[in-house]
Amino acid sequence: MITLTDNAAEKVQQLIEAEGDDGLALRVAVRPGGCSGFSYEMFFDSETDAEDVSKAYGSIKVVSDPSSAEMLDGATLDYKDGMESGFAITNPNAQRTCGCGSSFS
């Protein structure tokens, strides 16, 4: 399962508070596509499946489907402010990434 840095957890918490729904979970998924074969998908989800893999970071719940969780095992989600602000996933399972950093194989 993916690990959140403190910066990522703080930003996710801020975004959930802005949505006004404490029941939301951050869903992180791996989908076929992108120039390297797979791409990451992140969104807030109010529904979880019994098969989902989940992990709590304080009050934040992160969920993934089983196949995505396997591909994200050992990966880290970080958030940076500033010139290159945004979320970034570092995945040691990726053998190759594209130039934009949003897809991998």
Backbone torsions as a table, in degrees:
resi	resn	phi	psi	omega
1	MET	NA	148.6	-178.9
2	ILE	-69.4	147.4	177.7
3	THR	-106.5	139.8	175.8
4	LEU	-100.2	135.7	171.9
5	THR	-74.9	167.2	178.0
6	ASP	-60.1	-40.1	179.1
7	ASN	-63.0	-42.2	179.4
8	ALA	-65.9	-44.8	179.9
9	ALA	-60.9	-41.3	179.2
10	GLU	-63.7	-43.7	-179.5
11	LYS	-67.9	-41.8	177.7
12	VAL	-60.6	-42.7	178.1
13	GLN	-59.8	-43.1	178.0
14	GLN	-61.0	-43.0	-179.1
15	LEU	-67.7	-38.7	176.6
16	ILE	-64.7	-42.4	177.8
17	GLU	-62.1	-37.9	178.3
18	ALA	-66.1	-31.3	177.4
19	GLU	-72.7	-25.1	178.3
20	GLY	76.2	23.6	-179.4
21	ASP	-136.2	98.8	-177.8
22	ASP	-66.9	-10.8	-179.6
23	GLY	-84.8	-1.3	-178.6
24	LEU	-75.1	144.5	174.0
25	ALA	-117.0	151.7	174.0
26	LEU	-86.5	115.9	177.1
27	ARG	-96.4	125.7	176.4
28	VAL	-116.4	125.2	-175.5
29	ALA	-134.1	158.4	172.9
30	VAL	-115.2	126.4	-177.4
31	ARG	-123.3	149.5	173.5
32	PRO	-63.8	139.9	177.5
33	GLY	136.1	-179.0	-177.0
34	GLY	84.4	167.4	-175.1
35	CYS	-74.0	-13.1	179.2
36	SER	-109.6	0.7	175.6
37	GLY	119.6	-40.6	178.8
38	PHE	-134.5	153.1	175.5
39	SER	-135.3	157.3	179.4
40	TYR	-90.0	148.0	176.1
41	GLU	-135.5	131.1	177.7
42	MET	-133.6	134.3	176.8
43	PHE	-161.4	163.0	176.4
44	PHE	-84.9	137.0	-175.9
45	ASP	-132.2	134.8	177.6
46	SER	-96.5	-7.7	-179.2
47	GLU	-118.3	138.3	174.4
48	THR	-126.4	154.6	179.8
49	ASP	-101.0	152.2	-179.5
50	ALA	-60.0	-26.3	-179.5
51	GLU	-84.7	-11.5	-178.6
52	ASP	-58.9	145.5	172.7
53	VAL	-96.0	132.0	-177.9
54	SER	-133.2	155.3	177.6
55	LYS	-146.7	138.9	-179.7
56	ALA	-101.6	139.0	172.6
57	TYR	-123.5	88.5	-172.7
58	GLY	66.6	-123.8	179.7
59	SER	-89.1	-0.5	-179.0
60	ILE	-91.7	130.8	176.8
61	LYS	-108.9	126.8	177.1
62	VAL	-111.3	130.5	-178.9
63	VAL	-128.3	150.6	175.4
64	SER	-146.9	150.3	171.6
65	ASP	-69.6	159.2	-174.1
66	PRO	-56.6	-41.3	-178.3
67	SER	-71.0	-36.4	176.1
68	SER	-66.9	-42.5	-179.8
69	ALA	-58.7	-38.2	178.7
70	GLU	-64.7	-41.6	-179.6
71	MET	-74.2	-20.0	-179.8
72	LEU	-97.8	1.1	-179.0
73	ASP	-60.5	121.8	-179.0
74	GLY	90.6	-6.8	-179.9
75	ALA	-78.8	158.7	-179.7
76	THR	-128.8	134.2	173.9
77	LEU	-102.3	124.3	179.7
78	ASP	-123.3	160.6	174.9
79	TYR	-131.7	134.8	178.7
80	LYS	-125.9	140.2	172.9
81	ASP	-98.0	159.8	174.7
82	GLY	111.1	-148.6	-175.5
83	MET	-58.3	-45.2	-179.5
84	GLU	-110.9	55.7	-175.7
85	SER	-73.3	151.4	177.4
86	GLY	136.6	177.7	178.5
87	PHE	-85.1	145.3	176.6
88	ALA	-142.4	139.0	178.4
89	ILE	-108.1	127.6	172.1
90	THR	-105.3	117.6	-173.6
91	ASN	-123.6	109.9	-179.8
92	PRO	-68.9	-12.9	178.8
93	ASN	-81.5	-15.1	-178.9
94	ALA	-74.9	123.7	178.6
95	GLN	-85.5	-25.4	-179.4
96	ARG	-152.2	142.0	175.2
97	THR	-124.7	158.0	178.2
98	CYS	-84.1	171.5	-178.5
99	GLY	-63.0	-31.6	-179.0
100	CYS	-83.3	-12.2	176.8
101	GLY	79.6	6.0	-177.6
102	SER	-100.6	-3.7	174.9
103	SER	-136.6	162.2	-175.2
104	PHE	-154.4	170.2	173.4
105	SER	-139.8	NA	NA
